[in-house]
Each structure stands twice: as C-alpha cells, then as structure tokens.
C-alpha cells in the first residue's frame, strides 16, 4: 500500500473497523494499492 501524503510504502496500515478503509498509521490518509498508482 502507498501513502500519497507521506510518499512512502506502508507495510503496516490501519484498517477502520467501521468502514474497512485502509489508512496510513503515520498521518491517517487513505492508502492506495500499488496497482492503482498512475505513472507517466
């Protein structure tokens, strides 16, 4: 998973128990999976 705010790979994200959102443990930003990233 990738954090766009921290600009780093997150290997230990938090998962919200209510909505199942995957968020960055450092800043709380919703994460993107590596296959969703657009390069170019």
PyMOL commands that set and color helices and strands:
alter all, ss='L'
color gray80, all
select helices_A, chain A and resi 34-36
alter helices_A, ss='H'
color red, helices_A
select strands_A, chain A and resi 2-3+8-9+14-15+22-23
alter strands_A, ss='S'
color yellow, strands_A
deselect
rebuild
show_as cartoon
